[in-house]
């Protein structure tokens, strides 16, 4: 397998990440909307948690200083079509397009065309995502196109180093987004509210749905949806394509076919070790919400470290050693 | 019925498909009959199908509109241009001859300078050329070849004779569109191919790849070849990416390459630094290496020219080869052919006045209204004065520029470029002017594309074929000569 240019590797990796991020952000919005409709009006659950999950509290306050209520319209615009927010879907897809444009010679020739279409679709439909009635279709349309694209690449691209790097970005982002989805409802909203117990199961259903994991959960667990069950499933079930552990295993598999992998591989193994050693179901117990949140934070920190190690190994090749024979 | 060939008239021009009496040129019969048999509706469908194919295939060129890059879809005309293979063989022979002489001239310029001493050409024309590079003196590129890829523009005059209008030896572009046009045509007009033995064009990436590999400095089976691009903002980026993909070469930017202390070129990869053997550069000379040429170049690679001089990397085209791309030097190409090859030129030049010579300059200044005045070293159709269509102010500005720097200008008589039937607005077919850019590859061997890129001026009466200025293109079919014997049925 011939070596991939570092610049191309970096672009390809980010293409994988941004495609996944665009899709996952859309699912967060959809699922939150569905959840709110199922919950009693008196619950203090709103749209703001989505801002917190994507780590954009500061920017949101800056852009919308007058929207103290963090209304549905504003938050939805912020997360979907507001190009001033780097975490907005439109920005993720624009970045995916830009990266694809820079590596178009390494991909099947229709790839850029499809990504361009995806971007143009998003640009024309996302402004409608502030409307409740139009939101579902717009976001579904994006998910469908992202997944068609991933299927197209999987079936038509040579599974060489370019492919593994694309998958690396894909799976790392997916692992990260799965932890963020879990974080949406890590806040223990129901503590001491026995009257709301029936809704706990609705909350976790919505979390499962955001990860395309509701139906798999039913098929696999064949029991009621519980916090412990959902956490266990989304973190650790290796049969679930979007589970955190499964994503890490995929990262590991991609790394194994790349050179200079020692450090990223070691960090990946440590992240796997940590999740395997943790009884995540226990974190679901009432009163443990702070602990769950802290655990999710540490997972995300591991992903950050892994990303940094990948960047160092593959994207920043020092020029200094050129020509001085080893 | 949109086309009635009896009414089609290309006044005062040679038409590629229709003879002066309205009949078909040899070989064009089946094509004209097919077009005449189409209803308005079918014609519209074919055109729409072509537009769809171009979008679906993502064939674009990039224009910068001051704020952002825009990928424009490639303008394409669905009526192919035909060239009979017996005529083509003769043209191809002429092109090979010409490019052999050009390469001999460049090599001679940077070595013994026999031509400069012994021909009628004053040596300062070369030594003062903007494209002359002192630091190339004494360099021996593989096979003595400097211009590995040459795109020569051919035009046909009103008598049907082919002339060479100019030779593009620096970073000629357009070949990817030649290849893509064929792909579009196969999708849009498959039935037309039945009538003709159309010679395929898609061997080009393989030929280019073989040409580049033949330049590799190290004896090895798999030299590493890279295409060096200025980046996605360049108007020809589509082509750079296209050729890199078709040749399975790396598409690199200056930042991807580094020259080591050993004067070898390396690219930065996920495996670390990997040596590069051949660079097909699509970056102008002056931007190649900030240490050798423009220090402000961000596109280049520091030390690249040094590595080339040391023979550790091949550059195609070689730096300094633009000296033969100068339109003043162009006027001496027929002499070069006689001098270096002892042959008579197969393809004539267009008559050209050199403004640097007083008597010729005086003639140009006195007859500006009837001439086309061109800068000696521009490309893309920029800076050209078309006398008959010019305003008084434009002519005065041009005259001032010529007097200020006569070496930088040439003038040519107004050419009546040949025409071909072209689908225009309103679903009508009208004659439009065109030229032809074949590409000549020189490495271990010399190869010519089958046909080339036909560029067509889509505006009525215009002879400006550049895509940046309202030009389009046609698929170019080199057809078996037997097709000429079959008449329209």
Interface residues (C-beta under 8 A of the other chain):
Chain A: X2 X3 X4 X5 X6 X7 X8 X9 X101 X102 X104 X105 X106 X109 X110 X112 X113 X116 X161 X165 X258 X259 X260 X313 X314 X317 X319 X321 X322 X323 X324 X325
Chain B: X55 X56 X57 X58 X224 X232 X240 X241 X242 X244 X245 X250 X251 X252 X253 X255 X256 X258 X259 X260 X261 X262 X263 X264 X266 X267 X268 X269 X270 X271 X272 X273 X274
